[in-house]
């Protein structure tokens, strides 16, 4: 009787462990699609199509991606900087 009880609980625990560690599925689920990485140009085109950026921004950024250079204009004269570690000013 004792052996039967130990075998019963052992099977139950192994079944739970198998289910929790993904033994129930051998591969990716059918609803999961493989990740397809988009190129920077495709991302830019998608953002423009969604209306996230203006036509001028799109053209300027596209020029940088395609030609590697950007023409400066008076409207978008920004300097990009990263904050210093520790924040604040140095004394």
C-alpha positions in Angstrom: 0.0 0.0 0.0 2.8 2.4 0.9 4.6 1.8 -2.5 1.4 2.5 -4.4 0.9 5.8 -2.6 4.6 6.9 -3.3 4.2 5.9 -6.9 0.9 7.9 -7.2 2.3 11.1 -5.7 5.6 10.7 -7.7 3.6 10.5 -11.0 1.5 13.6 -9.9 4.7 15.6 -9.1 6.4 14.6 -12.3 3.4 15.6 -14.3 3.2 19.0 -12.7 7.0 19.5 -13.3 6.7 18.4 -16.9 3.8 20.8 -17.5 5.5 23.8 -15.8 8.9 23.4 -17.6 7.3 23.3 -21.0 7.2 19.6 -21.7 3.6 20.0 -22.9 4.8 21.7 -26.1 7.8 20.6 -28.0 8.2 23.7 -30.2 6.8 27.2 -30.5 3.1 27.6 -30.4 1.3 28.0 -33.7 0.1 31.5 -32.7 3.7 32.7 -32.3 5.2 34.2 -35.4 9.0 34.3 -36.0 10.6 37.7 -35.2 11.5 39.6 -38.4 13.8 42.4 -37.9 13.1 45.5 -40.0 15.8 47.7 -41.5 16.1 51.2 -40.2 14.7 52.5 -43.5 11.6 50.3 -43.2 11.1 51.5 -39.6 11.4 55.1 -40.8 8.9 54.5 -43.6 6.5 52.9 -41.2 6.7 55.8 -38.7 6.1 58.3 -41.6 3.1 56.3 -42.7 1.7 56.2 -39.2 2.1 60.0 -39.0 4.6 59.9 -36.2 7.0 62.2 -38.1 6.6 65.0 -40.6 7.6 65.0 -44.2 10.6 67.2 -43.5 11.8 64.9 -40.7 11.2 61.9 -42.9 13.3 63.3 -45.8 16.1 64.5 -43.5 16.3 61.2 -41.7 16.1 59.3 -45.0 19.0 61.3 -46.4 21.1 60.4 -43.4 20.2 56.7 -43.7 20.8 56.5 -47.5 23.6 59.0 -48.0 25.2 59.0 -44.6 25.1 62.8 -44.3 22.4 65.3 -43.5 22.0 68.8 -44.9 21.4 71.3 -42.1 18.5 73.7 -42.3 17.6 76.6 -40.0 14.4 74.9 -38.8 15.9 71.8 -37.3 19.2 73.0 -35.8 19.4 70.8 -32.7 22.4 69.5 -30.8 22.0 66.1 -29.3 23.8 65.5 -26.1 23.8 62.8 -23.4 23.5 63.7 -19.8 26.6 63.4 -17.7 26.8 60.6 -15.1 25.8 61.8 -11.7 23.6 64.6 -13.1 23.9 68.2 -12.2 26.9 70.5 -12.9 30.5 69.9 -12.0 32.1 72.0 -9.4 
